[in-house]
């Protein structure tokens, strides 16, 4: 991919919120304190009359198994309920990919991030 088309994590977050809003979600950024650059977006959509679907999107540069455990713990402490956690990153370790394949509440989105 050409370097001029790569986006920063901030630009990916803005585009994600814009796209989710277009698709009928109520999407907003949530502050999460973390050592690495990370953005969190909470998206909710009402399905039928009573059911709300809540998705948590975490945008970061890379995710390995140690970081995955930290992020899941962070999400569980910050949000009472959610249906799925979407991890959007430039790179995922093989352990993370395998874990996500075997877990219905973790999804992976590959994004190209500008340094």
N, C-alpha and C positions, 0 to 999 in steps of 0.2 A: 504494500500500500504506500502511496506517495505521502511523504511526511507532511506536506501542506494540508492534507485532509484529516490528519489526526486531531482529536479534540482533547482538551484538558478534562479532568474529572468534573470540574465546575460546569463546563459546557455540556457534558453528557447528562448531568443532573438536570440542568435547565431544559434540555431537549426531552428527557424522560417525563418531567412534570407536564410539559406542553402536550406530549403525545397521550399521556394518561388522561389528561383533562379533555382532550378531543374525543377520547373513547368513552366518555361518560363517567370517569372516576373523579372523586374528590381527592386530589393529590396535593400534598404539602410536605415541605422539608421539615425534618425533625432534628434538633441538635443532639449529637452524641459526642461525648468526649472520648477521644481515642488518640494514641500516640502518633499513628500514621494518618495521612490525609484520607478522610473517609466522609462520605455523604450518605445521609439516610433520608428516604422518602417513604411516607406512609400513604397508601392509596386505598380508598374505600369505594365500594360500589354497592348500591342496594339492588338485590336480586329478588324479584317478586315483591311482596309487601313487607315481610318481617325479617328477611335474611340480609345481613350485611356481609360482604366479602371484604376482608382486610388483607392486603399484601404489603410486606415490608421489603423495600429495595435498598440494598447497601452497595454503594459504588466505591471501589477502592482499586489500587494498582494491581495487587497480586494477593492470592489467598493460598496459604499452605495449611497443613493440618493443625498446627498450633494456633494460627490466627483464626481458623474456622471455629475452634472451640471457644476462643475468646469472644468472637463475634456473636455466636449463638448465646453464650452466657449473657452478654451485654444486651441483646435483643430481649431475652426472657426477663431480664430485670427492668427493662424500660417499657415494655408493652404487655398489657394483661392478656390480650388474645390476638391471634392472627391466624390466617389460613396457610400462608406460605411465605417463606423468606426467599427472595431472589437476590443472589450475589452477582453483581456485575463487576467484572474485573478483566484486566488485560491478560493475566495468566493464572492458571489454577494448577496445583500440584496433582499428581496422579491419585493420591489418597483422597483428595477433595472430590475429584471427578467420580471415583468409585463410591464414596460416601453418598454423594448426591444421587447417583443411579439407584441406590438402595433405600433412599429416604424420600417419601412423598411430600415432605414439607420443606425441602430445600431444592431450589432451582438455580441453575447457572446461566448467566448471560455473558457472552464474550464480547468485550468492547476493546477498541484500539485506543490507547491512551497516549497522549503526547507527554513527553518527559517534562 
